Structure formats: C-alpha cells, structure tokens
C-alpha cells in the first residue's frame, strides 16, 4: 500500500500531478486523461480512473498510477479542515433569483398541463469569486471540511491542477446519490427524489416524483441488461443525511453477457442512462429541452457524474459513479481570476408550488455553502443569502 506521503500535506498544496479521493480509496499521480466519448474502449483497459462528467458536456477520465486503499473501506480526504479558505457567505450570487426560479417552475407546470413532460428538474448555480493566490484553492482541504460537517456516502473529489501536463479539473462532492455501480456484472442505480428536513415533511408529491423517476431508471437499465433481470429492490426508502431526509429507490439488473468486459460497455451504458434521470426528468428528452430553455447558465459537472472506474488485469470492471449533486467546482475564470460554484435544484411536477420549490433549493444548498464559507450552520432566519 503506497504511503500517504503521496498526497499533499502542505496546506494549500495539490499533489504535483493530481489527486483523487473517494470512500475507501485515494489516488495520486495522473498519467493520462481521456475523453470517454472519443475513447470509450480505454475505460475497459486495466487501471484506476477518476471520472468527472458534465451534465450537458464531456465525460472525462484521469488514470492514476498510485492508489491507496483502506482495509475497512474508510479513507478521509487527505486535506486539513483548517487549511480551507473559502468565499464569504455574502459573496455568493445565483444564476436565477427567486422570481426567475418561480417563473421557471410555473413554465414547467404549463408544459405538464400540455402533456409535453411529466417532471423536470430545474436548477440554479451559485457562484462566488475565489481567485488564485499563487496556487489553486485547496480542493483536498474543502473535502475535509465537507467530510467533517456533511458526511455523505458517495463523497469524493478530483483535483488535477493547471500546469500538470493534463486537462485540469477541480471538483469536490458530498453527493448522497448513487448514479451507477458495476460489480460482478450487476449494474445498480439509486435515484433520489423527495427531500424534507424530517420524515414527517415528506409528501405524496415526493412519493409520486420518486416513482416516476424510478420507472425511468428501470427503463434506462433495461437497454443494457438481460431481459427479466431488472428489478426495483427498494422503493421509497427513507435515508437520513445531515439536515435532510430523502426518498431513495434502488434499481438493479444483470448486464448482458460479456458487456462489462467489452469496449461497448461505456458507449452503451452512458447512451442509455446519461445524464442521470433524477436530475433531468421524464420523459428525459422533453425534460432536457426545457432545462436548456429555462436555465440561463450551464450546469457544468453539477448533476453530471463523479466517481471512479477500476479495471482488473483480467478485464473485470468495477465502478462507482455518483450523481454530481451537493458538489462544488472551481474554474480559473471570473473577474477575480477564479470562481467557486455550487448547484442546487428541485424536481418539478404538476403538484409543485413555485415558492416551495425555491425553498427546497435553499434547503439543499444552505448547509454546504455555509461550510464552504466558514459560517455557522444556523443562519437564524433559515435562509441562504444568494
């Protein structure tokens, strides 16, 4: 097992050629980066890959030479909580203000009434200036902050700095949602739909929303699985997370014989399932059309995919990709020379109330944005300034 000294130990420093961390695993020393759409067969060749997919753009993978695992399946992010220096809470702006968001919700309800769509997920992107100070912001330190203040089952991060010789990426996620898991020829997805602060707050609307998306995911997986093997193993399960409860269903199926070792695996699997149904809508094509029309900025990796793929020497593929929600990403742009972003959204159905959906987007963002801003989690009035 490689020593932890492979990873940055100096506050604010990134591993020289990149670092990635997920539950039970850390990786260092990037050796290549691929565009999965252009070279999908590479993701079935032996190695450990960190994967970041944009909601409406590329899916990229970085292969790492050094991998460290924990025998008990738990590896904390290698950063130090005190090393993170984020923007102030007052610095965040939103791509949609309250009025704009509520108008978008009303528009989706009109489309539902017209029979064009059953559900669409409408999101907004929060942004704050976070300029470069000699080196890029410390992604590993933000990962440690989130792990301490908002632990999540599919948390992780990937940071490959500019100047490393490979395409850069900076993403830190506290995702609670499994997009795709591949293990021994079985593919599993666990869509989340339905959010409240307590179990008693979950509604009939939440249940209907979850059932619709679970059915969509079931249909997606049937395109790549042996007929008759796709099943819903959990329907409307309740999961508790810091400050929130979610309705979560689980769908799984047996991949077609040999598909998990075939160069066709990722072209077929992503064509069938991407972007994730829980953050697009149903029918997916109609929902994506509405999203493109109503959201003023690109989602980037928010609502895309973040995770890892590992291919054994014998060609067997294991993978765990999370839906890229509860996720921060940083880019070297904006007036200050760098911008930190965070997305938040809600699933809109005929039963949606525009004001309530806005409040749900605030609820999902409040805790994590407070952590990234170094603020106390209790804001008094319960609102996120954005």
Order of alpha helices (4+ residues) and beta strands (2+ residues): beta-beta-beta-beta-beta-alpha-beta-alpha-beta-beta-beta-beta-beta-alpha-beta-beta-alpha-beta-alpha-beta-beta-beta-beta-alpha
